[in-house]
Amino acid sequence: MGETIARYIALIRRTFTKDYELMYREPGGPLQYKFLVPGSAHYSDVLWDWDSWLSDVALRQILREVNSPEAHEKALPYEQGCILNYLSWTGGDGWMPIAVTRNSRLEDVKPKNIYEQNMHKPCLAQHAAFLVREAGGDAEWLHEKFENLQYFLNNYRNHHRHPCGLYFWQTDFAIGVDDDPCIFYRPPRSCGSIYLNSMMYRELLAMAYLCERLGLDEIGRFHAREAETLKTAINEICWDERDGCYYNVDFNLLPVDRAQWLHRNQPRDYDALIMRMGVWSSFMAMWSGVATPPRARRMARGHIRNPRTFNAPYGIRTLSKMEKMYNLRASGNPSTWRGPIWGVANYMTFRGLVNYGLAADARDIAEKTIRLFGRDLERFGALHEYYQPENGEPILNRGFQNWNYLVLNMIVWLEGGQPVTEF
């Protein structure tokens, strides 16, 4: 490990163990429980869906570094509160908001037709399972509101799923990877997102684990079967043998009409069309464990290592540099995911590589991420939300913490330790 990397690691450790409590927020307004926020400056009083989950994975690694029972005890209500706040906003219809602020009102936030809009990403069960696993399997704190978590997944299963078995976004709003051109500006319910389906696969496995811990064995087996069914669908429909990559798929097809004269002698026998667009979320199939080992190796060889597409000096470009839509402009709501380096894309790709034993590739991304964030802390005293791929210059939002702090988990892995990992 070089001198510069070692210096940056020391700086990252000092900074993170000093300022992690800037994520903590007290209850207020509709937020009945303590919670975590993505950053000290921007999004400073907002509870976000996948942000709170991954912030917590990073927080647990920091708490290991701090190594204080008092710090762990203090953090726990903020961690559990992220989940309990969301479950408090969820009823029998299963609708759950994407984000909640201190000024949010249910009547203003909840759409008139909840089945035509996106909702909380499928990661709440994963967040809960993460905390339960970290507590040695104790899920009693979740028991009272667990029914609402089941309603949430039932909503996804019944209203956000295509007949082929894949899940789709209802619209292009708040999809996590905001302006992904496979979804952004496209018709409603038209994209079977590899990001969404990879998340849902892990969410179903997390639900199976939670059910087991709560003594709901039959329900747990149901979720485990659902996970395997989805895994099969992803591998059959989203994998492209020509390019050696998992892709988003297009559902925007005319319905099969066997009476229509042009089509009746050749009715459509495929459910979707591959969208051959180089988007980083293809690597979520490796993070989730959906990919087969030969396919994972092929993706690493053909895409993750390729400097013309994804592999940049500071990590993984969020859109292939060869795509016409490649753009590094500064933008918020929607944020720019059409090329810039995001800490979460680096981390999820890194975790996928570790999952499949691709240690050299994982090391490459980890070291690039350390250089990116260490350099930012050294120059500006804070991290930013996303960055230029070629020179590591920050683009927007100084003071962003969130999943950027997962670089510490990467550091522990580099050092030969066992880092905290998401469920």
Secondary structure by P-SEA (a helix, b strand, c coil): ccaaaaaaaaaaaaaaacccccccccccccccccccccccccccccccaaaaaaaaaaaaaaaaaaccaaaaaaaaaaaaaaaaaaaaaccccccccccccccccccccccccccccccccccaaaaaaaaaaaacccccccccaaaaaaaaaaaaaccccccccbbbbccccccccccccccccccccccccaaaaaaaaaaaaaaaaaaaaacaaaaaaaaaaaaaaaaaaaaaccccccccbbbbbbccccccccccccccccccccccccccccccccccccccccccaaaaaaaaacccccccccccccccccccccccccccccccccccccccccaaaaaaaaaaaaaacaaaaaaaaaaaaaaaaaaaaacccccccccccccccccccccccccccaaaaaaaaaacccccccc
